[in-house]
Amino acid sequence: MTPASPAPPAPPTATYRIQLHPGHPFAAAEADVPALAALGVSHLHLSPVLEAVPGSSHGYDVTDPTRVRAELGGEAGLRSLSRAARAHGMGLVVDIVPNHMAADPVHNQALRTVLRDGPHSPYAAWFDIDWAAGGGQLLLPVLGARVGGDGAAPRVEDGELRLPGGLTLPLRAGTAGLPLAELLDAQWYRPVWWRLARTELNYRRFFTVNDLIAVRVEDPAVFDATHATVLALLDEGVVHGLRVDHPDGLTDPGGYLARLHERAGGRWTVVEKILADGEPLPPSWPVAGTTGYDALRHVDAVLTDPEGARSLLEQYRAFADPEPEEGGEWQATARRAARQIAGHDLAAEVETLTRTATRVCAADLHLRDHAPWALRAAVRELLVRVPVYRPYPEQTPAETAAVLTERAAEEARAAFDVPEEAHAVDVVRRLAAGTLTGLSDPAGAAAFRARFAQVASALHAKAVEDRAFYRYVPLLSACEVGGDPGTPALPPEAFHAFCARLQRDWPETGTVLSTHDTKRSADARARIAVLAEFPRVWGEFLTGAVRRAGKDAAAAVGMPFTWAAWQTVCALLPDDGTPPSEGAVPYADRLAGALLKHAREAALHTTWTEQDPAYEEAVERYVREGLTGAAADQLPALAERLGPYVRAHVLGAALLHLTMPGVPDVYQGTERDRRTLMDPDNRAPVPAPGGTLHALGAQGRATGLDEEKLALTATALRLRRRRPGLFGAASGYHALAARGPAAAHCLAFGRGPGEAPPLVTAVTRLPGALHQAGGWHDTALPLPPGRYVDLLTDARPHQGPRYEGEAALATLFARRPVALLHRQEE
């Protein structure tokens, strides 16, 4: 009889994300272990740990998946960190990157052998390369100018090809003595001007990043080779869980995850999957859930004032007067961005799909005579209408139809002048859905379906998150990964329904509020979201700020940008309104870096690849002379006016995150009030975790928002670790409704098994609107049976006020705008 496999370790109760890099290696993380254990987390969540491009600040550019990164301390350092974590009762969760590796022809030795030996290399199967499309050569967009231009001619040196800039590439055997032109033509690769990648690239990449080449993990041999080290670390108990980066880029995410689940022994695994509103995570995926951007969306939206958000939108349109497709209307802006990305940034990917569709059609008599241009147009028109990231191979026809709808097909057909030529849309739609059967080239059809889905995910990410979010800016807090700026607010009923679904279907999913990829940290977003509760105050502040900074200066950068720039300033404000001093990078430099990136991502006046120096100089001047000059004298008054409501939002979001269904991930430094902008600002070094935690104690007195948030976080995390049954798969979720005139301003729920939950979370919702309505009056929160004490009061639990039957909210929230009530055992 075969012995049963050992049960996988218990899932985390909470994780703490640490960004590893050469300046913060395993040893530095190990030094933080005691403080993180005291904070209450159960697992350290590590950014990628495998060998990466030297000096990489993030580790997603893996060069060798078989080795732990030497710059971080190597395998010995990782094992030492794991031992230290275990000694404090904690485990490790690591981030893995199955979709891509660094397209670095020097440090990625597997890729280097492919450059030398071509399709005959034992590593050729690793990489997603279309050799036929390149005429038998892999396009390498590594030159700063055309290959024959001045100073751009390669030369042979020491048996290798040396390119301008010093990059050396291996030569195909027997070609070293050829004349240069013949030598270049004889290689398995073709070094070219980097701009050719837009249309000529013949390897799959990560989104539009030429420096990251896709890996074919759908091949079992490639999976085994690229996952052996991580799986061995899991088997030995060095690592205890996984975060899977970007599974939507894979050919068959479900198949990959099934293989990973089997080989990883069922360890706790979450996937970085962005879900649209109402889109379910594929139920067949053997994972604990997502990394939590869906939770972020719901926490942010339920704490955003819907009426105020509409008022801000009206103000924004009057102030900035954007064209509907350039920031005036959300759906029009997103569609325009998708068209631009499909026609420009992802032109090579669209061309790959067109070639594949043309080949499939040519093989079958009943599909012939579709011109490549018509298939290309059909591909593009359908891609821009995919409402989610991508369809999946395991989806039913009905589920696929929900992604590739008949309405989308009708709109795509309307783009054709000749109705008969619009039949290409039907062919492409059926190929993408996998409903064309009996084809002469079934392999080509399968390849088309997979690639269409992969391109759809890249297009959605680039068009929505990396372009439209920077054009449609009435409320920047809604322009966040996984967010929907067109619907920035959700009612409590939607939040409760979401939480109930999580508890029922994905009780051990990940949840987040801030990550290494969020465009603004949760506390920065809170300061922007509060503006929706004070639209008149915002309008008066903006008018005065623009007048003081100079209307001509604002006009030089554009009024939509001006609006976004001042909201960005608000995002960084501490309570007293003085310029933030946290971190090593000066405040003005942080603003300048983030806002220049904002302008380039928006791509209305300047872009990453077609920069407009005059416009970028205007942006720099506006930051240095406007945002941080005389116009900033209004900021202290604004911060003082909004401070109490920011406090309620920051603490409310944190408590919802830490007690709702799922496993919360605390991003480094966010146990405190941490205001950061898009990377690299949000990946900057942070103070030692926990900081003043030792001074606070388990129930010590907290003064100021920074310490209040730290105390709240420690209280909730320690409770999760001490009483996991209150939160895990065996727990429940019970929406609780306040009664009275201000009932809509209390968001509450119970956690724990049974019908009488032993734990109650209650937060103040829309505190600005509550204040303007006159406060709580006689509003009360009915409680489940039992006597409850607030774990967040400064007094110790046995000394704190008790609540039974119901809690008057004016009393409950007298000290803090949030409460965590725990039923006391008799």
Secondary structure, 3 states (H helix, E strand, C coil): CCCCCCCCCCCCCCEEEECCECCECHHHHHHHHHHHHHHCCCEEEECCCEEECCCCCCCCCEEEEEEECHHHCHHHHHHHHHHHHHHCCCEEEEEECCCEEECCCCCCHHHHHHHHHHHHCCCHHHECECCHHHCCCEEEEEECCCCCCCCCCCEEECCEEECCCCCEEECCCCCCCCCHHHHHHHCCEEEEEHHHHHHHCCECEECCEEEEEEECCCCHHHHHHHHHHHHHHHHCCCCCEEEECCHHHCCCHHHHHHHHHHHCCCCEEEECCCCCCCCCCCCCCCCCEECCHHHHHHHHHHCCCHHHHHHHHHHHHHHHCCCHHHCCCHHHHHHHHHHHHHHHHCHHHHHHHHHHHHHHHHCCHHHCCCCHHHHHHHHHHHHCCCCCCCCCCCCCHHHHHHHCCHHHHHHHHCCCCCHHHHHHHHHHHHHHHCCCCCCCCHHHHHHHHHHHHHHHHHHHHHHHHCCHHHCCCCCHHHCCCCCCCCCCCCCHHHHHHHHHHHHHHCCCCEECCCCCCCCCCHHHHHHHHHHHHCHHHHHHHHHHHHHHHCHHHHHHHCHHHHHHHHHHHHHCCCCCCCCCCCCCCCHHHHHHHHHHHHHHHHCCCCCCCCCCHHHHHHHHHHHHHHHCCHHHHHHHHHHHHHHHHHHHHHHHHHHHHHHCCCEEEEECCCCCCCCCCCCCHHHCCCCCCCCCHHHHCCCCCCCHHHHHHHHHHHHHHHHHHHCHHHCCCCCCEEEECCECCCHHHEEEEEECCCCCCCEEEEEECCHHHHHHCCCCCCCEEEEEEEEEEECCCCCCHHHCCEEEEEEEHHHHCCCCCEEEEEECCC
